[in-house]
């Protein structure tokens, strides 16, 4: 399993792999949702 932190998620957005990009987006949205509280 890959790291679930924000910086690696942003790095993964530049990946050519679509599934990887989608997973990275999900992680980023999760962080944004948690930071609003």
Biopython code that builds the backbone (N, CA, C, O; Angstrom):
import numpy as np
from Bio.PDB.StructureBuilder import StructureBuilder

atoms = [
    (1, "UNK", "N", (0.852, -1.205, 0.000)),
    (1, "UNK", "CA", (0.000, 0.000, 0.000)),
    (1, "UNK", "C", (0.885, 1.250, 0.000)),
    (1, "UNK", "O", (1.906, 1.306, 0.685)),
    (2, "UNK", "N", (0.477, 2.232, -0.769)),
    (2, "UNK", "CA", (1.275, 3.448, -0.854)),
    (2, "UNK", "C", (0.958, 4.378, 0.317)),
    (2, "UNK", "O", (-0.019, 4.188, 1.042)),
    (3, "UNK", "N", (1.799, 5.371, 0.475)),
    (3, "UNK", "CA", (1.600, 6.313, 1.580)),
    (3, "UNK", "C", (0.337, 7.140, 1.357)),
    (3, "UNK", "O", (0.017, 7.519, 0.230)),
    (4, "UNK", "N", (-0.368, 7.409, 2.441)),
    (4, "UNK", "CA", (-1.655, 8.106, 2.351)),
    (4, "UNK", "C", (-1.542, 9.568, 2.785)),
    (4, "UNK", "O", (-2.523, 10.141, 3.259)),
    (5, "UNK", "N", (-0.375, 10.175, 2.635)),
    (5, "UNK", "CA", (-0.263, 11.569, 3.071)),
    (5, "UNK", "C", (-0.441, 12.529, 1.899)),
    (5, "UNK", "O", (-0.439, 12.132, 0.733)),
    (6, "UNK", "N", (-0.593, 13.787, 2.242)),
    (6, "UNK", "CA", (-0.998, 14.777, 1.245)),
    (6, "UNK", "C", (0.080, 14.993, 0.183)),
    (6, "UNK", "O", (-0.229, 15.093, -1.004)),
    (7, "UNK", "N", (1.335, 15.065, 0.605)),
    (7, "UNK", "CA", (2.398, 15.387, -0.356)),
    (7, "UNK", "C", (2.570, 14.286, -1.395)),
    (7, "UNK", "O", (2.766, 14.568, -2.577)),
    (8, "UNK", "N", (2.497, 13.030, -0.955)),
    (8, "UNK", "CA", (2.644, 11.945, -1.935)),
    (8, "UNK", "C", (1.421, 11.870, -2.837)),
    (8, "UNK", "O", (1.523, 11.455, -3.991)),
    (9, "UNK", "N", (0.256, 12.273, -2.312)),
    (9, "UNK", "CA", (-0.948, 12.290, -3.144)),
    (9, "UNK", "C", (-0.787, 13.319, -4.267)),
    (9, "UNK", "O", (-1.129, 13.046, -5.417)),
    (10, "UNK", "N", (-0.260, 14.512, -3.923)),
    (10, "UNK", "CA", (-0.061, 15.527, -4.959)),
    (10, "UNK", "C", (0.958, 15.055, -5.987)),
    (10, "UNK", "O", (0.807, 15.322, -7.179)),
    (11, "UNK", "N", (2.000, 14.352, -5.530)),
    (11, "UNK", "CA", (2.995, 13.843, -6.459)),
    (11, "UNK", "C", (2.371, 12.809, -7.386)),
    (11, "UNK", "O", (2.720, 12.724, -8.564)),
    (12, "UNK", "N", (1.444, 12.025, -6.843)),
    (12, "UNK", "CA", (0.826, 10.963, -7.630)),
    (12, "UNK", "C", (-0.142, 11.506, -8.675)),
    (12, "UNK", "O", (-0.485, 10.795, -9.619)),
    (13, "UNK", "N", (-0.589, 12.755, -8.525)),
    (13, "UNK", "CA", (-1.491, 13.326, -9.528)),
    (13, "UNK", "C", (-0.791, 13.454, -10.879)),
    (13, "UNK", "O", (-1.453, 13.482, -11.917)),
    (14, "UNK", "N", (0.533, 13.532, -10.876)),
    (14, "UNK", "CA", (1.278, 13.676, -12.133)),
    (14, "UNK", "C", (1.560, 12.324, -12.773)),
    (14, "UNK", "O", (2.192, 12.244, -13.826)),
    (15, "UNK", "N", (1.083, 11.258, -12.127)),
    (15, "UNK", "CA", (1.332, 9.910, -12.639)),
    (15, "UNK", "C", (0.548, 9.659, -13.922)),
    (15, "UNK", "O", (-0.555, 10.185, -14.079)),
    (16, "UNK", "N", (1.096, 8.864, -14.844)),
    (16, "UNK", "CA", (0.366, 8.523, -16.066)),
    (16, "UNK", "C", (-0.750, 7.512, -15.818)),
    (16, "UNK", "O", (-1.623, 7.320, -16.665)),
    (17, "UNK", "N", (-0.714, 6.872, -14.657)),
    (17, "UNK", "CA", (-1.693, 5.837, -14.336)),
    (17, "UNK", "C", (-2.982, 6.483, -13.837)),
    (17, "UNK", "O", (-2.973, 7.225, -12.855)),
    (18, "UNK", "N", (-4.089, 6.196, -14.518)),
    (18, "UNK", "CA", (-5.358, 6.855, -14.201)),
    (18, "UNK", "C", (-5.889, 6.433, -12.836)),
    (18, "UNK", "O", (-6.353, 7.264, -12.055)),
    (19, "UNK", "N", (-5.816, 5.126, -12.555)),
    (19, "UNK", "CA", (-6.309, 4.648, -11.258)),
    (19, "UNK", "C", (-5.559, 5.306, -10.114)),
    (19, "UNK", "O", (-6.148, 5.667, -9.095)),
    (20, "UNK", "N", (-4.251, 5.459, -10.291)),
    (20, "UNK", "CA", (-3.422, 6.074, -9.264)),
    (20, "UNK", "C", (-3.827, 7.525, -9.055)),
    (20, "UNK", "O", (-3.924, 8.001, -7.923)),
    (21, "UNK", "N", (-4.064, 8.232, -10.181)),
    (21, "UNK", "CA", (-4.490, 9.637, -10.068)),
    (21, "UNK", "C", (-5.810, 9.758, -9.335)),
    (21, "UNK", "O", (-5.973, 10.634, -8.486)),
    (22, "UNK", "N", (-6.766, 8.876, -9.660)),
    (22, "UNK", "CA", (-8.076, 8.941, -9.012)),
    (22, "UNK", "C", (-7.939, 8.712, -7.514)),
    (22, "UNK", "O", (-8.582, 9.387, -6.710)),
    (23, "UNK", "N", (-7.086, 7.746, -7.144)),
    (23, "UNK", "CA", (-6.892, 7.443, -5.733)),
    (23, "UNK", "C", (-6.251, 8.635, -5.030)),
    (23, "UNK", "O", (-6.604, 8.946, -3.892)),
    (24, "UNK", "N", (-5.320, 9.297, -5.694)),
    (24, "UNK", "CA", (-4.655, 10.455, -5.119)),
    (24, "UNK", "C", (-5.656, 11.584, -4.898)),
    (24, "UNK", "O", (-5.624, 12.252, -3.864)),
    (25, "UNK", "N", (-6.543, 11.798, -5.866)),
    (25, "UNK", "CA", (-7.565, 12.836, -5.721)),
    (25, "UNK", "C", (-8.437, 12.559, -4.515)),
    (25, "UNK", "O", (-8.787, 13.471, -3.767)),
    (26, "UNK", "N", (-8.789, 11.283, -4.329)),
    (26, "UNK", "CA", (-9.643, 10.917, -3.210)),
    (26, "UNK", "C", (-8.966, 11.274, -1.888)),
    (26, "UNK", "O", (-9.613, 11.770, -0.966)),
    (27, "UNK", "N", (-7.662, 11.020, -1.801)),
    (27, "UNK", "CA", (-6.914, 11.327, -0.579)),
    (27, "UNK", "C", (-6.917, 12.832, -0.332)),
    (27, "UNK", "O", (-7.110, 13.280, 0.798)),
    (28, "UNK", "N", (-6.703, 13.609, -1.390)),
    (28, "UNK", "CA", (-6.649, 15.066, -1.246)),
    (28, "UNK", "C", (-7.998, 15.615, -0.796)),
    (28, "UNK", "O", (-8.060, 16.482, 0.076)),
    (29, "UNK", "N", (-9.076, 15.113, -1.389)),
    (29, "UNK", "CA", (-10.404, 15.574, -0.974)),
    (29, "UNK", "C", (-10.666, 15.233, 0.477)),
    (29, "UNK", "O", (-11.285, 16.007, 1.208)),
    (30, "UNK", "N", (-10.189, 14.065, 0.891)),
    (30, "UNK", "CA", (-10.368, 13.647, 2.274)),
    (30, "UNK", "C", (-9.693, 14.656, 3.205)),
    (30, "UNK", "O", (-10.274, 15.074, 4.206)),
    (31, "UNK", "N", (-8.448, 15.044, 2.861)),
    (31, "UNK", "CA", (-7.720, 16.007, 3.673)),
    (31, "UNK", "C", (-8.464, 17.333, 3.730)),
    (31, "UNK", "O", (-8.592, 17.931, 4.798)),
    (32, "UNK", "N", (-8.955, 17.796, 2.581)),
    (32, "UNK", "CA", (-9.643, 19.086, 2.549)),
    (32, "UNK", "C", (-10.897, 19.049, 3.397)),
    (32, "UNK", "O", (-11.214, 20.015, 4.090)),
    (33, "UNK", "N", (-11.616, 17.929, 3.342)),
    (33, "UNK", "CA", (-12.834, 17.814, 4.126)),
    (33, "UNK", "C", (-12.514, 17.837, 5.618)),
    (33, "UNK", "O", (-13.247, 18.432, 6.407)),
    (34, "UNK", "N", (-11.417, 17.187, 6.000)),
    (34, "UNK", "CA", (-11.071, 17.114, 7.412)),
    (34, "UNK", "C", (-10.550, 18.443, 7.941)),
    (34, "UNK", "O", (-10.687, 18.731, 9.130)),
    (35, "UNK", "N", (-9.961, 19.246, 7.082)),
    (35, "UNK", "CA", (-9.377, 20.499, 7.542)),
    (35, "UNK", "C", (-10.405, 21.607, 7.703)),
    (35, "UNK", "O", (-10.121, 22.622, 8.338)),
    (36, "UNK", "N", (-11.590, 21.430, 7.143)),
    (36, "UNK", "CA", (-12.609, 22.482, 7.255)),
    (36, "UNK", "C", (-13.168, 22.591, 8.671)),
    (36, "UNK", "O", (-13.584, 23.667, 9.102)),
    (37, "UNK", "N", (-13.174, 21.475, 9.384)),
    (37, "UNK", "CA", (-13.787, 21.464, 10.718)),
    (37, "UNK", "C", (-13.035, 22.361, 11.697)),
    (37, "UNK", "O", (-13.421, 22.463, 12.861)),
]
sb = StructureBuilder()
sb.init_structure("model")
sb.init_model(0)
sb.init_chain("A")
sb.init_seg("    ")
for serial, (resi, resn, name, xyz) in enumerate(atoms, 1):
    if name == "N":
        sb.init_residue(resn, " ", resi, " ")
    sb.init_atom(name, np.array(xyz, "f"), 0.0, 1.0, " ", f" {name:<3s}", serial, name[0])
structure = sb.get_structure()
